Amino acid sequence: MTALLTGLHALVTGAGRGIGAAIVRNLAGAGADVTLVGRSRRDLEAVAAELEPVRRSCQVADVADAESVRTAVAAARAAIGPITVLVNNAGQALSGPLGATSDALWHSMLSVNLTGTFHCMRECLPDMLKAGFGRIVNVASTAGLVGYPYVSAYCASKHGVIGLTRAVALETARRNVTVNAVCPGYADTDLVRTAVANISAKTGRGESEALAELLSHNPQGRLVTPEEVADTVRWLCLRSSASITGQSIAVAGGEVM
């Protein structure tokens, strides 16, 4: 497995923890050089320290800010070389009924989850087109395939990511650049643990009961692991996955979409 992605430079956003960190470890384990992008240099460097012998670069950036992304991508390119794999994993999730969704919450969800994905794709795609090879994987969510109550802004942003994925996949279909989305269900991450705590606080139910409510969506009755998502991402990044593009792949234990 160590040679599968040798010679590729993968840039992963939201790389300091959770699914992003698992993706970085997985791609590096398959031989890719990696650039870790996130908001906390300490978190990025802690993950990067695990990755020898591949080359790695840590870049602090806010994906919602176009100039911040431009600077980070330029620094990554200078450190390692042209970017041939992009994994848009950075994201956030805040909840509330539509009537209580403020303008700030709405714009926050779209700016990070959707506009951040756009910023990174726009900056990295020219390297791929020039190289005649590229793999873009956008980490969306099952919320991008179906609707869930009390997370309308999050659902809208992730539906947008899937629409963006499909559009750009068609633009690059003849250029050996694939663009796909991976859609995890409820996963064993800080984001879901925060959601459980919020549900418990708002409803008065215990956290175990709140977690059970989330798990009821998954026929396997468990949280998805970050490593399972990372394995799917790696598969989509393989040179042999060239005919898979424009797809949205659910990693959700059989949840009906």
Residue pairs with C-beta under 8 A, 6 or more apart in sequence:
1 29
1 30
2 29
2 30
2 31
3 30
3 31
4 30
4 31
4 234
4 238
5 27
5 30
5 31
5 32
5 85
5 234
5 237
5 238
6 30
6 31
6 32
7 31
8 31
8 32
8 33
8 84
8 85
8 135
8 237
9 32
9 33
9 34
9 35
9 76
9 80
9 81
9 82
9 83
9 84
9 85
10 24
10 27
10 32
10 33
10 34
10 35
10 83
10 84
10 85
10 86
10 87
10 237
11 34
11 35
11 37
11 73
11 76
11 83
11 85
11 86
11 87
11 120
11 124
12 20
12 23
12 24
12 27
12 34
12 35
12 36
12 37
12 87
12 89
13 20
13 37
13 38
13 61
13 63
13 87
13 88
13 89
13 90
13 116
13 120
14 20
14 37
14 38
14 63
14 89
14 90
14 91
14 139
15 21
15 23
15 24
15 34
15 36
15 37
15 38
15 44
15 47
15 89
16 36
16 38
16 39
16 40
16 43
16 44
16 46
16 47
17 43
17 47
17 190
18 187
18 189
18 190
18 191
18 226
19 89
19 139
19 184
19 187
19 189
19 226
19 229
19 230
20 36
20 38
20 87
20 89
20 90
21 47
21 226
22 226
22 227
22 229
22 230
23 87
23 89
23 139
23 226
23 229
23 230
23 233
23 234
24 34
24 36
24 47
24 48
24 51
25 47
25 50
25 51
25 230
26 227
26 230
26 231
26 233
26 234
27 34
27 85
27 87
27 230
27 233
27 234
27 237
28 34
28 51
28 54
28 56
30 234
31 54
32 54
32 85
32 237
33 54
33 55
33 56
33 80
33 81
34 48
34 51
34 54
34 55
34 56
34 57
35 56
35 57
35 58
35 59
35 72
35 76
35 79
35 80
35 83
36 44
36 47
36 48
36 56
36 57
36 58
36 59
37 44
37 59
37 60
37 61
37 63
37 72
37 76
37 90
38 44
38 60
38 61
38 90
39 60
39 61
39 62
40 60
41 58
41 60
44 58
44 59
44 60
45 58
48 56
48 57
48 58
55 79
55 80
56 80
57 75
57 76
57 79
57 80
59 72
59 73
59 75
59 76
60 72
61 68
61 69
61 71
61 72
62 68
62 69
63 69
63 88
63 90
63 112
63 115
63 116
63 117
63 119
63 120
64 111
64 112
64 115
64 116
64 119
65 119
66 119
69 116
69 119
69 120
69 123
70 123
73 83
73 120
73 123
73 124
76 83
77 83
77 127
82 127
82 128
82 130
82 131
83 124
83 127
83 128
84 127
84 128
84 131
84 133
84 134
84 135
85 134
85 135
85 136
85 137
85 237
86 120
86 121
86 124
86 125
86 128
86 134
86 135
86 136
86 137
87 136
87 137
87 138
87 139
87 233
87 237
88 116
88 117
88 120
88 121
88 136
88 137
88 138
88 139
88 161
89 139
90 112
90 116
91 112
91 113
91 116
91 139
91 141
92 108
92 109
92 112
92 113
92 191
93 109
93 151
93 154
93 191
93 195
94 105
94 108
94 109
94 151
94 153
94 154
95 150
95 151
95 154
95 195
95 198
96 105
96 150
96 151
97 149
97 150
97 152
98 152
101 152
101 153
105 153
106 153
108 153
109 153
109 154
109 156
109 157
110 153
110 156
110 157
110 160
112 157
113 154
113 157
113 158
113 160
113 161
114 157
114 158
114 160
114 161
114 164
117 138
117 161
117 164
118 164
121 136
121 138
121 164
121 168
121 179
124 134
124 136
125 134
125 136
125 168
125 172
125 177
127 134
128 134
128 135
128 136
128 172
128 175
128 177
129 172
129 175
129 177
132 175
132 176
133 176
133 177
133 239
134 172
134 175
134 176
134 177
134 178
135 177
135 178
135 236
135 237
135 241
136 165
136 168
136 177
136 178
136 179
136 180
137 180
137 181
137 182
137 233
137 236
137 237
138 161
138 162
138 164
138 165
138 179
138 180
138 181
138 182
139 181
139 182
139 184
139 229
139 233
140 158
140 161
140 162
140 165
140 181
140 182
140 183
140 248
141 154
141 158
141 183
141 184
142 183
142 184
142 185
142 217
142 250
142 252
142 255
142 257
143 151
143 154
143 155
143 158
143 159
144 155
144 158
144 159
144 160
144 161
144 162
144 181
144 183
144 248
145 162
145 183
145 248
145 250
145 257
146 257
147 155
148 154
148 155
158 183
161 181
162 181
162 183
162 248
165 179
165 180
165 181
165 246
165 248
166 246
166 248
168 179
169 178
169 179
169 180
169 245
169 246
170 246
172 178
172 179
172 245
173 245
173 246
176 242
178 236
178 241
178 242
178 244
178 245
179 245
179 246
180 236
180 244
180 245
180 246
180 247
180 248
180 249
181 247
181 248
181 249
182 229
182 232
182 233
182 236
182 248
182 249
182 251
183 248
183 249
183 250
183 251
183 252
184 224
184 229
184 250
184 251
184 252
185 217
185 218
185 224
185 250
185 251
185 252
185 253
185 255
186 192
186 214
186 215
186 217
186 218
186 223
186 224
187 223
187 224
187 225
187 226
187 229
188 223
188 224
188 225
188 226
189 226
192 214
192 223
195 214
196 207
196 210
196 211
196 214
197 207
197 210
199 205
199 210
199 213
199 214
200 206
200 207
200 209
200 210
203 210
205 213
215 221
215 222
215 223
217 252
217 255
218 224
218 252
218 253
218 254
218 255
219 253
219 254
219 255
220 253
220 254
221 253
222 253
224 251
224 252
224 253
228 251
229 251
232 249
232 251
235 241
236 244
236 249
250 257
